[in-house]
Amino acid sequence: MGHPTDLDPVFRSHAPGYWPAEAMADWHDATWQLKNRVSSLAALEERIKLTDEERAGVLLAGNKLAMSITPHFFNLIDPDDPDCPIRRQVIPRMEEGWDAPEEMADPCGEDSHMPVPGLVHRYPDRVLFLVTDRCASYCRYCTRSRVVSGVGDQHLETHWEAAFKYLEEHPEVRDVLLSGGDPLLFSDAKLEKILSRLHAIPHIQFVRIGSRIPVFLPQRITPELCTMLKKYHPLFISIHTNHPRELTLEVREALGRLADAGVPLGNQSVLLKGINDSVEIQKALVQKLLMCRVRPYYLYQCDLIRGSAHLRTSVSKGLEIIEGLRGHTTGYAIPQFVIDGPGGGGKIPLNPNYVVHRDHEKTVLRNYEGEIFEYPEPTPIPSLELERLRDRAGAGCGLS
């Protein structure tokens, strides 16, 4: 179920944690955080005792998906618990080296839907614009592990001008999602260059940014960044948080700056075995998100990315969690459980089976307590009744 403090609604700062007290002089500087990321076996072993599985995982990670952990996020790791939910998200394990037969390099079929490099056009009215292959830290279950971090065999190709030209020539596109990698790693000026170009295309109605920067690197969410983002509304940001421990005092403050700048915030979680696959942890997470002015948006079944079998749960576990939330917490707190159709089918929503029976007369429903209710189909108004109502209306108007 997790450590008891993971279930309370308190926001804590974990600084300086594994770092010396003098590091606090630079702690709130995003550049310092990036320069001091834990990205080697030696840096890991300076701070925590690794298991044999973790040590082997780090040695194997060098040619697949790089390891990189910001000091802020590293401080959330429990050094005495190999099953720590933060630790398992960012420290490689030996199991990553095994590919299950059902796994794929590109489980969402993005490469086959790219009209120009870096631009994915799968849905009719929206596109995914992959603008970078770098992140502040790397999640071990990353859907794009084939192209992010720069150590794998495949590299992300981007041609921004070709992408802008494609968007200008396709008026059906009204929604652009910036992702990667993480767009908020860019400088304010570089990010504004992209936003201003998109803002100038008349048929693009709004832009979204997918980012884990507010969680991995809250120091990046500066007042200056927020002032710049305000110029390009409507602008939405989807953050990625999987566990309530990730919502620290610094993260809440960063999210507050974005919310105060008028940016609607949603959260996308990935259901991960032994990390957040319980009703208790998910409830603590979604309720804490609302306290940060973030609306839980999606709960993803983990994609069939290569080397992820040890982190994936059954689909029934996700349905069980949604059923454990529905009716037991605020409706705003309940995300939509989805599977990205393997191979490029797009997001497919899944819900517990609340419909017991349906026919042309009624729908029989089950509520969160297991009680049964009938909702009848609408009864057509008899023609004689309609005639009677017309007569009454006519009489009331002095027309009869």
VENMO-V255180 format. One record per residue. N is the residue number from 1. RES is the residue in one letter. SS is DSSP state (~ for helix, > for strand, _ for the rest). PSI is psi in degrees with one decimal (999 if undefined). NEAR is the number of other ideal C-beta (glycine too) atoms within 12 Angstrom. Layout:
n:N res:RES ss:SS psi:PSI near:NEAR
n:N res:RES ss:SS psi:PSI near:NEAR
//
This chain:
n:1 res:M ss:_ psi:-23.7 near:19
n:2 res:G ss:_ psi:166.5 near:29
n:3 res:H ss:_ psi:140.8 near:21
n:4 res:P ss:~ psi:-35.0 near:13
n:5 res:T ss:~ psi:-17.3 near:20
n:6 res:D ss:~ psi:-19.4 near:32
n:7 res:L ss:~ psi:-5.6 near:22
n:8 res:D ss:_ psi:161.7 near:19
n:9 res:P ss:_ psi:21.8 near:20
n:10 res:V ss:_ psi:139.6 near:18
n:11 res:F ss:_ psi:124.3 near:25
n:12 res:R ss:_ psi:151.0 near:22
n:13 res:S ss:_ psi:136.7 near:21
n:14 res:H ss:_ psi:9.6 near:28
n:15 res:A ss:_ psi:148.2 near:29
n:16 res:P ss:_ psi:-9.3 near:20
n:17 res:G ss:_ psi:-117.5 near:30
n:18 res:Y ss:_ psi:-4.6 near:26
n:19 res:W ss:_ psi:154.4 near:26
n:20 res:P ss:_ psi:158.6 near:16
n:21 res:A ss:~ psi:-32.6 near:12
n:22 res:E ss:~ psi:-17.0 near:10
n:23 res:A ss:~ psi:-18.8 near:22
n:24 res:M ss:~ psi:-20.7 near:17
n:25 res:A ss:~ psi:-29.9 near:13
n:26 res:D ss:_ psi:3.4 near:22
n:27 res:W ss:_ psi:-35.8 near:28
n:28 res:H ss:_ psi:9.8 near:25
n:29 res:D ss:_ psi:117.5 near:21
n:30 res:A ss:~ psi:-35.6 near:33
n:31 res:T ss:~ psi:-41.7 near:19
n:32 res:W ss:~ psi:-43.8 near:23
n:33 res:Q ss:~ psi:-44.6 near:33
n:34 res:L ss:~ psi:-40.3 near:28
n:35 res:K ss:~ psi:-24.5 near:17
n:36 res:N ss:_ psi:22.7 near:31
n:37 res:R ss:_ psi:147.9 near:31
n:38 res:V ss:> psi:113.1 near:38
n:39 res:S ss:_ psi:16.7 near:31
n:40 res:S ss:_ psi:161.0 near:19
n:41 res:L ss:~ psi:-42.1 near:23
n:42 res:A ss:~ psi:-43.1 near:14
n:43 res:A ss:~ psi:-35.1 near:22
n:44 res:L ss:~ psi:-49.4 near:31
n:45 res:E ss:~ psi:-14.6 near:18
n:46 res:E ss:~ psi:-25.4 near:16
n:47 res:R ss:~ psi:-37.3 near:25
n:48 res:I ss:_ psi:156.3 near:29
n:49 res:K ss:_ psi:118.9 near:18
n:50 res:L ss:_ psi:152.1 near:28
n:51 res:T ss:_ psi:166.0 near:25
n:52 res:D ss:~ psi:-37.4 near:13
n:53 res:E ss:~ psi:-38.5 near:23
n:54 res:E ss:~ psi:-43.7 near:32
n:55 res:R ss:~ psi:-43.8 near:23
n:56 res:A ss:~ psi:-37.5 near:21
n:57 res:G ss:~ psi:-41.3 near:32
n:58 res:V ss:~ psi:-41.3 near:35
n:59 res:L ss:~ psi:-32.4 near:24
n:60 res:L ss:~ psi:-19.1 near:25
n:61 res:A ss:~ psi:-17.7 near:35
n:62 res:G ss:_ psi:-21.3 near:22
n:63 res:N ss:_ psi:18.3 near:18
n:64 res:K ss:_ psi:-65.8 near:33
n:65 res:L ss:_ psi:119.5 near:42
n:66 res:A ss:_ psi:155.3 near:32
n:67 res:M ss:_ psi:133.7 near:40
n:68 res:S ss:_ psi:126.2 near:41
n:69 res:I ss:> psi:122.3 near:40
n:70 res:T ss:_ psi:150.3 near:48
n:71 res:P ss:~ psi:-42.0 near:40
n:72 res:H ss:~ psi:-48.3 near:47
n:73 res:F ss:~ psi:-34.3 near:44
n:74 res:F ss:~ psi:-33.4 near:39
n:75 res:N ss:_ psi:-14.3 near:37
n:76 res:L ss:_ psi:-6.9 near:41
n:77 res:I ss:_ psi:134.0 near:36
n:78 res:D ss:_ psi:115.9 near:27
n:79 res:P ss:_ psi:-18.3 near:23
n:80 res:D ss:_ psi:2.2 near:12
n:81 res:D ss:_ psi:101.6 near:21
n:82 res:P ss:_ psi:-20.2 near:23
n:83 res:D ss:_ psi:13.6 near:24
n:84 res:C ss:_ psi:130.6 near:27
n:85 res:P ss:_ psi:-23.3 near:36
n:86 res:I ss:_ psi:-45.7 near:43
n:87 res:R ss:~ psi:-43.9 near:37
n:88 res:R ss:~ psi:-19.7 near:35
n:89 res:Q ss:~ psi:-28.9 near:41
n:90 res:V ss:~ psi:-14.9 near:47
n:91 res:I ss:_ psi:123.5 near:47
n:92 res:P ss:_ psi:152.1 near:46
n:93 res:R ss:_ psi:157.8 near:36
n:94 res:M ss:~ psi:-32.2 near:22
n:95 res:E ss:~ psi:-21.6 near:29
n:96 res:E ss:~ psi:-21.6 near:37
n:97 res:G ss:~ psi:-5.8 near:25
n:98 res:W ss:_ psi:129.2 near:19
n:99 res:D ss:_ psi:118.5 near:20
n:100 res:A ss:_ psi:152.9 near:20
n:101 res:P ss:_ psi:-26.6 near:9
n:102 res:E ss:_ psi:-5.3 near:16
n:103 res:E ss:_ psi:158.0 near:28
n:104 res:M ss:> psi:154.2 near:27
n:105 res:A ss:_ psi:-37.0 near:29
n:106 res:D ss:_ psi:73.6 near:28
n:107 res:P ss:_ psi:-22.5 near:35
n:108 res:C ss:_ psi:3.8 near:37
n:109 res:G ss:_ psi:34.4 near:24
n:110 res:E ss:_ psi:-40.1 near:36
n:111 res:D ss:~ psi:-31.7 near:26
n:112 res:S ss:~ psi:-3.9 near:17
n:113 res:H ss:~ psi:27.9 near:24
n:114 res:M ss:> psi:102.4 near:28
n:115 res:P ss:> psi:-31.2 near:24
n:116 res:V ss:> psi:153.6 near:25
n:117 res:P ss:_ psi:127.9 near:24
n:118 res:G ss:_ psi:-9.0 near:37
n:119 res:L ss:> psi:116.4 near:37
n:120 res:V ss:> psi:120.8 near:37
n:121 res:H ss:> psi:87.4 near:31
n:122 res:R ss:> psi:-44.1 near:26
n:123 res:Y ss:> psi:154.6 near:19
n:124 res:P ss:_ psi:-42.5 near:14
n:125 res:D ss:_ psi:11.8 near:19
n:126 res:R ss:> psi:155.4 near:29
n:127 res:V ss:> psi:157.2 near:37
n:128 res:L ss:> psi:122.6 near:40
n:129 res:F ss:> psi:105.6 near:43
n:130 res:L ss:> psi:109.1 near:40
n:131 res:V ss:_ psi:-11.7 near:41
n:132 res:T ss:_ psi:158.5 near:35
n:133 res:D ss:_ psi:13.4 near:31
n:134 res:R ss:_ psi:147.3 near:33
n:135 res:C ss:_ psi:164.1 near:43
n:136 res:A ss:_ psi:-38.9 near:45
n:137 res:S ss:_ psi:160.7 near:40
n:138 res:Y ss:_ psi:124.2 near:40
n:139 res:C ss:_ psi:136.1 near:46
n:140 res:R ss:_ psi:-11.1 near:46
n:141 res:Y ss:_ psi:21.2 near:40
n:142 res:C ss:_ psi:127.0 near:43
n:143 res:T ss:_ psi:-31.4 near:39
n:144 res:R ss:_ psi:31.8 near:37
n:145 res:S ss:_ psi:-19.0 near:42
n:146 res:R ss:_ psi:-25.4 near:30
n:147 res:V ss:_ psi:-15.1 near:37
n:148 res:V ss:_ psi:159.3 near:35
n:149 res:S ss:_ psi:-16.2 near:36
n:150 res:G ss:_ psi:8.2 near:25
n:151 res:V ss:_ psi:-11.5 near:24
n:152 res:G ss:_ psi:178.9 near:26
n:153 res:D ss:_ psi:-32.1 near:14
n:154 res:Q ss:_ psi:142.8 near:23
n:155 res:H ss:_ psi:146.2 near:20
n:156 res:L ss:_ psi:123.2 near:31
n:157 res:E ss:_ psi:132.2 near:19
n:158 res:T ss:_ psi:136.2 near:28
n:159 res:H ss:_ psi:90.7 near:19
n:160 res:W ss:~ psi:-44.6 near:25
n:161 res:E ss:~ psi:-39.2 near:17
n:162 res:A ss:~ psi:-37.3 near:19
n:163 res:A ss:~ psi:-46.0 near:33
n:164 res:F ss:~ psi:-41.0 near:30
n:165 res:K ss:~ psi:-42.4 near:16
n:166 res:Y ss:~ psi:-44.9 near:27
n:167 res:L ss:~ psi:-39.6 near:36
n:168 res:E ss:~ psi:-30.4 near:20
n:169 res:E ss:_ psi:0.5 near:17
n:170 res:H ss:_ psi:85.7 near:24
n:171 res:P ss:_ psi:-11.6 near:15
n:172 res:E ss:_ psi:-16.2 near:17
n:173 res:V ss:_ psi:118.9 near:33
n:174 res:R ss:_ psi:-6.7 near:23
n:175 res:D ss:> psi:124.9 near:27
n:176 res:V ss:> psi:126.3 near:42
n:177 res:L ss:> psi:117.5 near:35
n:178 res:L ss:> psi:126.3 near:44
n:179 res:S ss:> psi:-161.1 near:41
n:180 res:G ss:_ psi:-118.6 near:38
n:181 res:G ss:_ psi:-173.5 near:39
n:182 res:D ss:_ psi:113.0 near:40
n:183 res:P ss:~ psi:-28.6 near:43
n:184 res:L ss:~ psi:-1.1 near:45
n:185 res:L ss:~ psi:-22.9 near:34
n:186 res:F ss:_ psi:155.3 near:29
n:187 res:S ss:_ psi:162.2 near:19
n:188 res:D ss:~ psi:-42.4 near:26
n:189 res:A ss:~ psi:-41.9 near:13
n:190 res:K ss:~ psi:-39.2 near:20
n:191 res:L ss:~ psi:-39.4 near:34
n:192 res:E ss:~ psi:-32.1 near:24
n:193 res:K ss:~ psi:-42.1 near:22
n:194 res:I ss:~ psi:-47.9 near:39
n:195 res:L ss:~ psi:-39.8 near:35
n:196 res:S ss:~ psi:-37.4 near:21
n:197 res:R ss:~ psi:-43.5 near:25
n:198 res:L ss:~ psi:-39.0 near:37
n:199 res:H ss:~ psi:-26.1 near:25
n:200 res:A ss:_ psi:-8.5 near:16
n:201 res:I ss:_ psi:113.4 near:28
n:202 res:P ss:_ psi:-38.1 near:12
n:203 res:H ss:_ psi:-6.8 near:21
n:204 res:I ss:_ psi:113.0 near:34
n:205 res:Q ss:_ psi:-33.1 near:21
n:206 res:F ss:> psi:162.4 near:26
n:207 res:V ss:> psi:143.0 near:41
n:208 res:R ss:> psi:149.3 near:34
n:209 res:I ss:> psi:127.5 near:42
n:210 res:G ss:> psi:123.4 near:35
n:211 res:S ss:> psi:141.8 near:44
n:212 res:R ss:_ psi:6.6 near:44
n:213 res:I ss:~ psi:-44.2 near:43
n:214 res:P ss:~ psi:-22.4 near:48
n:215 res:V ss:~ psi:-44.6 near:48
n:216 res:F ss:~ psi:-33.9 near:44
n:217 res:L ss:_ psi:64.6 near:42
n:218 res:P ss:~ psi:-20.1 near:43
n:219 res:Q ss:~ psi:-20.8 near:33
n:220 res:R ss:~ psi:-21.7 near:39
n:221 res:I ss:_ psi:78.9 near:41
n:222 res:T ss:_ psi:161.3 near:26
n:223 res:P ss:~ psi:-35.2 near:18
n:224 res:E ss:~ psi:-42.5 near:18
n:225 res:L ss:~ psi:-45.5 near:38
n:226 res:C ss:~ psi:-36.8 near:30
n:227 res:T ss:~ psi:-40.6 near:19
n:228 res:M ss:~ psi:-44.6 near:29
n:229 res:L ss:~ psi:-33.8 near:39
n:230 res:K ss:~ psi:-23.3 near:21
n:231 res:K ss:~ psi:-11.4 near:20
n:232 res:Y ss:~ psi:33.6 near:33
n:233 res:H ss:_ psi:150.5 near:19
n:234 res:P ss:_ psi:125.6 near:22
n:235 res:L ss:> psi:129.6 near:37
n:236 res:F ss:> psi:150.2 near:33
n:237 res:I ss:> psi:128.9 near:46
n:238 res:S ss:> psi:117.7 near:38
n:239 res:I ss:> psi:173.6 near:44
n:240 res:H ss:_ psi:105.7 near:42
n:241 res:T ss:_ psi:133.3 near:50
n:242 res:N ss:_ psi:-18.2 near:47
n:243 res:H ss:_ psi:142.0 near:45
n:244 res:P ss:~ psi:-25.6 near:43
n:245 res:R ss:~ psi:-24.0 near:37
n:246 res:E ss:~ psi:-20.2 near:47
n:247 res:L ss:_ psi:82.5 near:42
n:248 res:T ss:_ psi:178.1 near:35
n:249 res:L ss:~ psi:-42.6 near:23
n:250 res:E ss:~ psi:-37.8 near:36
n:251 res:V ss:~ psi:-43.4 near:45
n:252 res:R ss:~ psi:-40.5 near:33
n:253 res:E ss:~ psi:-40.2 near:25
n:254 res:A ss:~ psi:-43.7 near:43
n:255 res:L ss:~ psi:-35.7 near:39
n:256 res:G ss:~ psi:-38.3 near:25
n:257 res:R ss:~ psi:-41.3 near:30
n:258 res:L ss:~ psi:-44.0 near:39
n:259 res:A ss:~ psi:-40.6 near:29
n:260 res:D ss:~ psi:-24.1 near:18
n:261 res:A ss:_ psi:6.5 near:28
n:262 res:G ss:_ psi:14.3 near:20
n:263 res:V ss:_ psi:114.4 near:37
n:264 res:P ss:> psi:135.7 near:25
n:265 res:L ss:> psi:132.4 near:39
n:266 res:G ss:> psi:160.0 near:35
n:267 res:N ss:> psi:138.2 near:46
n:268 res:Q ss:> psi:122.5 near:37
n:269 res:S ss:> psi:155.1 near:46
n:270 res:V ss:> psi:130.3 near:39
n:271 res:L ss:> psi:120.3 near:41
n:272 res:L ss:_ psi:132.1 near:39
n:273 res:K ss:_ psi:127.2 near:28
n:274 res:G ss:_ psi:3.6 near:29
n:275 res:I ss:_ psi:-52.1 near:37
n:276 res:N ss:_ psi:25.3 near:41
n:277 res:D ss:_ psi:49.1 near:35
n:278 res:S ss:_ psi:151.7 near:28
n:279 res:V ss:~ psi:-39.2 near:29
n:280 res:E ss:~ psi:-46.3 near:25
n:281 res:I ss:~ psi:-42.9 near:35
n:282 res:Q ss:~ psi:-38.9 near:46
n:283 res:K ss:~ psi:-43.9 near:33
n:284 res:A ss:~ psi:-39.7 near:36
n:285 res:L ss:~ psi:-53.3 near:47
n:286 res:V ss:~ psi:-33.6 near:43
n:287 res:Q ss:~ psi:-36.4 near:27
n:288 res:K ss:~ psi:-35.7 near:37
n:289 res:L ss:~ psi:-43.9 near:44
n:290 res:L ss:~ psi:-34.4 near:29
n:291 res:M ss:~ psi:-22.5 near:27
n:292 res:C ss:_ psi:7.0 near:37
n:293 res:R ss:_ psi:34.8 near:30
n:294 res:V ss:_ psi:128.2 near:39
n:295 res:R ss:> psi:121.1 near:28
n:296 res:P ss:> psi:128.5 near:40
n:297 res:Y ss:> psi:-67.2 near:31
n:298 res:Y ss:> psi:144.6 near:32
n:299 res:L ss:> psi:112.6 near:45
n:300 res:Y ss:> psi:134.5 near:40
n:301 res:Q ss:> psi:133.2 near:40
n:302 res:C ss:_ psi:130.2 near:43
n:303 res:D ss:_ psi:159.7 near:39
n:304 res:L ss:_ psi:50.9 near:32
n:305 res:I ss:> psi:146.2 near:39
n:306 res:R ss:_ psi:134.9 near:33
n:307 res:G ss:_ psi:18.9 near:35
n:308 res:S ss:_ psi:5.5 near:40
n:309 res:A ss:~ psi:-34.9 near:25
n:310 res:H ss:~ psi:-11.2 near:28
n:311 res:L ss:~ psi:-9.0 near:37
n:312 res:R ss:_ psi:145.3 near:32
n:313 res:T ss:_ psi:175.9 near:30
n:314 res:S ss:_ psi:156.2 near:16
n:315 res:V ss:~ psi:-35.1 near:23
n:316 res:S ss:~ psi:-29.6 near:17
n:317 res:K ss:~ psi:-41.3 near:29
n:318 res:G ss:~ psi:-42.4 near:37
n:319 res:L ss:~ psi:-38.2 near:27
n:320 res:E ss:~ psi:-40.1 near:24
n:321 res:I ss:~ psi:-45.3 near:37
n:322 res:I ss:~ psi:-40.8 near:37
n:323 res:E ss:~ psi:-32.9 near:27
n:324 res:G ss:~ psi:-16.3 near:26
n:325 res:L ss:~ psi:-42.7 near:34
n:326 res:R ss:> psi:120.2 near:29
n:327 res:G ss:_ psi:-14.6 near:21
n:328 res:H ss:_ psi:-3.7 near:21
n:329 res:T ss:> psi:173.8 near:27
n:330 res:T ss:_ psi:138.4 near:18
n:331 res:G ss:~ psi:-35.7 near:16
n:332 res:Y ss:~ psi:-24.1 near:19
n:333 res:A ss:~ psi:-7.0 near:29
n:334 res:I ss:_ psi:116.3 near:34
n:335 res:P ss:_ psi:166.7 near:42
n:336 res:Q ss:> psi:123.0 near:27
n:337 res:F ss:> psi:126.3 near:37
n:338 res:V ss:> psi:154.1 near:29
n:339 res:I ss:> psi:130.9 near:31
n:340 res:D ss:> psi:113.2 near:31
n:341 res:G ss:> psi:117.4 near:20
n:342 res:P ss:_ psi:128.4 near:22
n:343 res:G ss:_ psi:-3.7 near:22
n:344 res:G ss:_ psi:26.1 near:25
n:345 res:G ss:_ psi:-6.3 near:19
n:346 res:G ss:> psi:179.0 near:22
n:347 res:K ss:> psi:127.4 near:25
n:348 res:I ss:> psi:116.7 near:19
n:349 res:P ss:> psi:144.0 near:21
n:350 res:L ss:> psi:139.1 near:28
n:351 res:N ss:_ psi:152.2 near:24
n:352 res:P ss:_ psi:157.7 near:27
n:353 res:N ss:_ psi:89.0 near:17
n:354 res:Y ss:_ psi:-12.1 near:24
n:355 res:V ss:> psi:111.5 near:18
n:356 res:V ss:> psi:-39.7 near:19
n:357 res:H ss:> psi:148.7 near:17
n:358 res:R ss:> psi:133.2 near:16
n:359 res:D ss:_ psi:-168.3 near:13
n:360 res:H ss:_ psi:-10.4 near:9
n:361 res:E ss:_ psi:-33.6 near:13
n:362 res:K ss:> psi:164.8 near:18
n:363 res:T ss:> psi:127.8 near:19
n:364 res:V ss:> psi:125.6 near:20
n:365 res:L ss:> psi:152.6 near:21
n:366 res:R ss:> psi:130.3 near:22
n:367 res:N ss:_ psi:-176.9 near:19
n:368 res:Y ss:_ psi:-19.4 near:19
n:369 res:E ss:_ psi:1.3 near:13
n:370 res:G ss:_ psi:3.6 near:13
n:371 res:E ss:_ psi:150.1 near:13
n:372 res:I ss:> psi:136.4 near:16
n:373 res:F ss:> psi:147.9 near:18
n:374 res:E ss:> psi:132.6 near:18
n:375 res:Y ss:> psi:113.5 near:19
n:376 res:P ss:> psi:150.8 near:14
n:377 res:E ss:_ psi:153.3 near:13
n:378 res:P ss:_ psi:138.3 near:10
n:379 res:T ss:_ psi:124.3 near:9
n:380 res:P ss:_ psi:141.3 near:9
n:381 res:I ss:_ psi:124.4 near:12
n:382 res:P ss:_ psi:145.3 near:10
n:383 res:S ss:~ psi:-34.6 near:10
n:384 res:L ss:~ psi:-37.5 near:11
n:385 res:E ss:~ psi:-40.3 near:13
n:386 res:L ss:~ psi:-41.0 near:13
n:387 res:E ss:~ psi:-41.3 near:13
n:388 res:R ss:~ psi:-40.6 near:14
n:389 res:L ss:~ psi:-37.5 near:15
n:390 res:R ss:~ psi:-41.6 near:17
n:391 res:D ss:~ psi:-42.6 near:15
n:392 res:R ss:~ psi:-41.0 near:14
n:393 res:A ss:~ psi:-40.2 near:14
n:394 res:G ss:~ psi:-39.2 near:13
n:395 res:A ss:~ psi:-38.9 near:12
n:396 res:G ss:~ psi:-24.2 near:11
n:397 res:C ss:_ psi:2.6 near:10
n:398 res:G ss:_ psi:27.4 near:7
n:399 res:L ss:_ psi:-5.5 near:10
n:400 res:S ss:_ psi:999 near:10
//
